[in-house]
Amino acid sequence: MIELLTANTPNGKKISIMLEEISFKYKVTKININQNEQFKPDFVKLSPFRKIPVIIDHENNQSLFESGAILIYLGEKSGKFYDKHQRIIINQWLMGQMAYVGPML
């Protein structure tokens, strides 16, 4: 099972959308960024930049932070939306969204 540590932000929503699209079972753990929960030591161990989202894949005891890295991981794990032969193009657009489009919106 995947545990999603998130808040109600565009980056947080990206991961829940992906999890729904790939039909993975997941649990949501809300991080209240308005009350600075992202600065708690246990969260910082998972996300050194103190940002959501974070996932914990309890199936293989793997945790990941940063939305792009999480999307790649889930795409590879599910075999959906991340064709290995197209990954250069996919990564290009993903990084563009993360660096330019997403923050600008």
C-alpha positions in Angstrom: 0.0 0.0 0.0 1.1 3.5 -0.7 0.8 6.2 2.0 0.5 9.7 0.6 1.5 12.5 2.9 0.0 15.6 1.4 -1.9 18.9 1.7 -4.6 20.5 -0.4 -2.2 22.1 -3.0 -1.6 21.5 -6.7 1.5 19.4 -6.1 -0.3 17.4 -3.5 -3.2 16.7 -5.8 -1.0 15.5 -8.7 -0.1 12.4 -6.8 -3.6 11.5 -5.7 -4.7 11.9 -9.3 -1.9 9.5 -10.5 -2.8 7.0 -7.7 -6.4 7.0 -8.9 -5.5 6.7 -12.5 -3.2 3.7 -11.9 -5.8 2.1 -9.5 -3.3 1.7 -6.6 -4.7 1.4 -3.1 -3.5 4.2 -1.0 -3.9 6.0 2.3 -3.9 9.8 2.7 -2.1 11.4 5.6 -2.9 15.1 5.7 0.0 17.4 6.5 -1.3 20.7 7.8 1.1 23.2 6.3 -0.8 26.1 7.8 0.2 24.8 11.2 3.8 24.0 10.1 3.5 20.3 10.4 6.0 20.0 7.5 8.7 21.2 9.9 8.2 18.3 12.4 11.3 16.1 12.7 9.5 13.0 11.6 8.4 14.7 8.4 11.8 16.3 7.7 13.3 12.8 7.8 11.1 11.9 4.9 11.3 15.3 3.1 14.5 17.2 3.7 13.2 20.2 1.9 10.1 20.2 4.2 7.7 20.1 1.3 4.7 17.9 0.3 4.0 15.5 -1.3 5.8 12.5 0.1 4.9 8.8 -0.5 5.8 5.8 1.5 5.5 2.5 -0.4 4.9 0.1 2.5 5.2 -2.8 0.1 9.0 -2.3 -0.3 9.6 0.2 2.5 10.6 3.0 0.1 9.8 6.7 0.7 10.1 9.4 -1.9 9.7 13.2 -1.9 9.3 15.6 -4.8 6.2 15.3 -7.1 8.1 14.6 -10.3 10.2 11.8 -8.7 7.0 10.3 -7.2 5.2 10.4 -10.6 8.1 8.7 -12.3 8.3 6.0 -9.5 4.5 5.3 -9.7 4.6 5.3 -13.5 7.4 2.7 -13.5 5.9 0.7 -10.7 2.5 0.5 -12.4 3.7 0.2 -16.0 1.3 3.1 -16.9 1.9 6.6 -18.2 5.7 6.1 -18.3 6.8 4.3 -21.4 10.5 3.5 -21.1 11.0 4.2 -24.8 9.5 7.7 -24.4 11.0 8.6 -21.0 13.3 11.3 -22.3 10.3 13.1 -23.8 8.1 12.5 -20.8 10.9 13.7 -18.4 11.3 16.8 -20.5 7.7 17.8 -20.2 7.5 16.7 -16.6 10.5 18.9 -15.6 9.1 21.8 -17.6 5.8 21.5 -15.7 7.6 21.3 -12.4 10.0 24.2 -13.0 7.9 26.6 -15.1 4.2 25.9 -15.7 3.3 24.7 -12.2 5.0 27.4 -10.2 3.8 30.1 -12.6 0.1 29.1 -12.1 
